[in-house]
Amino acid sequence: MRPVTATAAAVTAALAAGAASVAAGRYASDAALKAPPGRPLPSEPRLTVHATAAGRVVLTRALASQRPGTYGLAGDGTHAVVGPVLNHAAHSADTVVRRLERVTHGTLATRDRVWLTPNVHVGDPGTALGLDHRDIGIPGELGALPAWFVPGARTTWVITVHGLGTTREHPLNVLPFLHGHQFPVLDLAYRGDAGAPRPQDGLCHLGETEWRDLDAAMRYALSHGAEHVVLYGWSTGATMALRAAAHSALRARVSGLVLDSPVLNWETTLRALATARRTPGPLLPLAVRAAQGRTGLHGDRIDRAADPARLTVPVLIFHGPADTIAPWTPSRRLAAGRPDLITLHQVRDAPHGAMWNADPATYEEILRRFLTPLM
């Protein structure tokens, strides 16, 4: 009986270990598949507010708090906007002083725990920017999709699509620029966003299924006065734009793509987010397999959408080497494959989805040059 008992114990232990591995893989994959809109990605560190003064805020010294540019500073119930680091301001060795542009929501107090976010604005185009807009519902395959429409004089519309960890407030960063150049803008919320239909499995598919909501927005634009559309996406929103340009029945009406921090390899992004959640290295392959099993994701589908040979319209990519969530090597490879159509603008010292934040003026000038022939 002893060998039988020992064998049974070994089998039980193996099954328990297998179940634990499956559970760990699912938990690790949640970092990408259940990334809540409007909450920081696990790669974004929490910072402490050490002090505030007129036009200044003192934060914990970290690589994140020393980034150049303009960022939102978010906490639980708080949002502010911070500008550049004030290197000549007095501070201790473990802190950084940044210019405090404004507090847009709540209060900013000493000992608050906060994080930097690319979202500079809070609210809708009217409350945040003073722009006339309409709240509309776009018919999608899962139900009505909320969107903000800001009218403009041109017949080429820009459809904006946010990405991981953000909401449709993120495109508000560039909305004054687009409105100033008279583009009608449709700023889309898609499945899983607040107010939008929930996907049946409750998971983000990293653009694999969400692109069909962008397709619905294209259909809405083209039936309401647009002659052509420019698809403008961040992160997985950029993945959605690529897939729509490759697979939509309306792709002939797409005149250009703007891709900011595009996710071109979902496995790399999932691994990066799982690593930021302190997932041990040996469990990362389990996270990838768990994601495949839960969503049906396969790398070859994104690869086909990002195949340079499939591109037929001009593409502008904003990306840089500091993006640890969607490494920019695939962007470089994509741009090298079609130098006749693709312009890659390298942005240094900007994290994922924050290429505008690092240097808004330069970003918008590059964007102006790209969009001018498409007007």
N, C-alpha and C positions, 0 to 999 in steps of 0.2 A: 504493500500500500504506500510505502514511503516514496517510491519513484512516481507513482500516480499523483500523490499529494504535491510533490515537488513540481511536477509538470503543470498541474493545475494552478499552482501559485505563480509559476513563471508566465503562464498564459494570461492569468488575471493581471499580473504586473505589466505585461506587454500591452494588453488592452487598455489599461489605465493610462499608461504612458502615451499610447496612440491617441486616446481621447483628449488627454491634456495637450498634446501637440496640435490637434485639430482646433481645440479651443484657443490656444495661443495664436495660431495662425489667423483665426477669425478676429481675435482682438487686435492683432497687429494690422490686419487689413482695414479695420474700422477707421484708422487714421486718415485714410483717403476716401473710403466708401461712405463714411458717415461724418465727413467734415461739415460741421454746422455753418451755414451761411452767416456772415457777420461776426464770427468768433475767430480768434487767432489760430493759425495753423500751429501744430506742435513745435515747429521750428522757430517760432517767434518767442523770444524770452520775455518773461515778466520783469519789469523794472520798478524801482521804488522812487516815489517823489520825495526828495529830501528837503526841498524848500521851494517856495514860490515868491516872486517879487514882481514889481511892475515890469512887464515885458520880458520876464525871465522865469525859467523853471530849471531846477537842479535835479538831475536824474542819476541813478546808478551808472557808473562807468562800465560800459560793455561795447562790444563791436557794434551792436544794434544802435545804441544811443549816440554813437559817433558818426552815423551815416550822414553824408552830405544831403542837403535838399530840404524839402518841406513834407511833413507827414502829419497824419492824424495821430493823436495820443488818446488812446481809448482805455477805459476801465469799466467796472460795473456801474452803469448809470452815469458815466462821464465821457465827454468827448471834448478834446481841445485840438488846436493846430499849433505845431511847433515848426520853427524855421531853423536856420543854420546853427551850428555849434559856435558859441561865443568863446573862442580860445583865450581871449585876454581877460575874461571875467574871473574874479577870484573864486577858487573852489578847492576842495580837498582832493587828494590823489585818487580817491575811489569814486569821484563824481564827475559829471559833465554838466555844463550850463548851456542850454539852448534858448534861443529866442522864443518867447511865448507870444504867438500871434493873436490868439483869441481863445476863449473858452466858449464852445458852442452849445454845450449841454451839460447840466449838472454843475458841480463844483470840483475844483482841483485842490486837494489838500495834502499836507505833509503826511507821509506814510502810506498814501494811496498806492495800490499795485496797478500798474498800467502796462500797456504794450504799444509799440508803434504799429500803425496801420496805413496802407496806401489810401484809405478813404479819408479825404480831407473834408468832405461835406456830409452833413446829416440832414435828412429830410428829403423833400421832392424838389424838382426844378424851381418851383415857385417859392417855397419857404427857404431853400438853401441859396438860390441864385437870383431870385426875383424874375424868373423867366415865365412867360405865359406857356402853359402846357395843358394837355388833356390826359386824364386817366382813362385808359381804354382796356378792353378785354379782347384778347386775340384768340379766336377759336383754335384750340390745339387738340391733339388726339386724345389727351387725358382730361380735357376740360378747358375752361377759360384761363388764359395766361395774362396776368396783369402787366401793363407796360405804360411808360410815360411817353407821350408824343409831344415833341417841341417842334412847332411848324417852322418852315423856312421857305425861301422863294425858289429854290432849285428843284429840278425833277429827279435828281439823284439823291436818294435818301441814304443816311448812314444808320445801320442797325447795330447797336452796341450790346455786347454780351459779356457779363462778368464771369469770373472764374472761382477757383477754390477759396473758401474762407471769406469771401466778400459777398456783397449784394449789388442790386442795381444802383445803389448810391455810388459805387466805385466809378462808373463812367461819368459821373457828374464832374470829375476832375477836368475832363476835356470838353465838357458840354459848352462852356462859354466860348471856347475856340471854334467849335463846329457851328454854333449858332452865329457867331460873328462872321463866318464865311457863308452864311445863308443856307446851310444844309438842314433839311428836315431830319430830325433824329428820333428814332424809335428805340427806347431803352427798355430792354426786355427782362422780365423775371420768368424763369423757366421751372420745370418740374422740380419739386423739392424746396423751392424758395417760399418765403412767407407769402401767403395769399394765393400761391399757385398750387395746382394739383400735386398730390403726393404720389410718387411712383409706387407701384404695387408692392415691390420688395423693400421700399423705404431706403434704397441705396443710391448713391451717386455712381454713375457708370462712366465717369471721366470723359464725357462727350459722346460715348458710343451710342446712346439712345437719345440723349438730350438734344442732339443736333436737329432732331425732327421738330422740336419747338422753335428753333431758329428758322427752319423751313416754313413753319406756319406764319412766323413774323414776316418772312419774305413775301408770302402769298398775300398777307394783309396789306403790306406796303404797295405791292404792285396792283392791287385792286382798289387802292385809295389815292392814286395819282402819281406814284413813283414810276418812272420809266426804267431806271436802273437802281441798283443798291450797291453800297460798299459795306462789307461785313467786317466789323471791328471787334475783335475778341481778345480777352485777357486769359492767360492760363488755360484751363479747360474750355473756356469760351473761345479761345483761338483754335483749339482742336475742333470745336463745333463748327467754326467758320470754314476750316479746311474741309471737313466732311460735307458740309452743305455745298461748297463750291464743287466738290467732286461728284456728289450723288443726287443733289436736288434736281427735280424736273425743271426747276426755274433757273438753273445755273447759268444759262445763256444771258440772263439779265444781271448777273453779278459783274460789276465793272472793276472791282479791286478788293483786296484783302489787306487789313491791318492786323498784325499779330503781335501781341505784347506778351512776352514770357511764355511762348506756346509750349504746351505739353505735347511733345512729339514721340515720347516713349513712356507709356503709362506704367510699365513695370519699374522703370527707374524712379519715377515720381512716387509710386507706392512704396518702394523700398526706402526712399529718402524720408517720407513722412513717418513710416514705421520706425526707422532709426531714430528720428527726432523724438519718438515716444519711448526711447530707450529699449527698443526691442533687441534682444541679443542677435548677433549676426547669424548664428545657425538657424534661427527661426524665420529669417527673411524669405527663403524659398517657400516656406509654408504659407507666409502671408500672400505671396504671389499666387500660389495654387488655390488658396482659399478665395481670393478675389476672382479667379477664373471660374471656380465652381459656383460662386454666389451670383455672378453677373454675366457669365459667358464671354467676358473680355478676352480678346486675343490680340496680341501685338501686331499681327499682320494686317489687321483692318486699319489701324492708324497709319501703319507704314504705307499702305496703298493710298490713303488720302493725302499723305505727305510725300508722295512720289513726285519728284520734280517733273517727270515726263507728263504727268496728268494736269499740271498747272497751265492755264490758258489766259490768266489775267495778271496784271501787275500786283506784286505783293511787297508790303513793307513790314519788316520784322524789327522790333525793338527787343533786345536781349543783351545779357552780359554775363561775364564769368563769375559774378558773385551770387548768381541764382543757384541755390543748392537743391531746390525742389524740382525744377525742370532744367537740368544742365543745358548749357547753350551749345554744346558740341553738335547735337542734331540740327540746331538752327543754322550753324555754320555749314554743315554738310548739305542741308537743303538749299541754302543760298548759293553754294558753290556749284550745285547741279543745274541752276538756271540763272546765271548772271544776267541774261537778257531780260528777265522778268522780276527778279527778286532783289530788293535792296535791304541789306542787313545793317542796322545802325547799332554799334556796340555801346552799351551803357555800363560804365564801371561803378562799383560800390553800391549797386542797387539790388535789393532782395527780390524774391519772386513777386511779380505783379506790380512792382513799384518803379518801373523805368521812367515814368513821367515825374515821379516825386524827386528823383535825384537831380534833375535839371529841367524844370518845366519849360523854360524859354527855348532851350536848344531842342527839346523834344517837339515842341509845337512848330518850330521852324522846319524841322525835318518833315513833320506831318504836312505842313502847308505845301512844301515842294512836291510831295507825293500826290496830294489830292488835287492840286491845281489842274493837271491835265484831265482829271476825271470829273470835273465840275460840269 
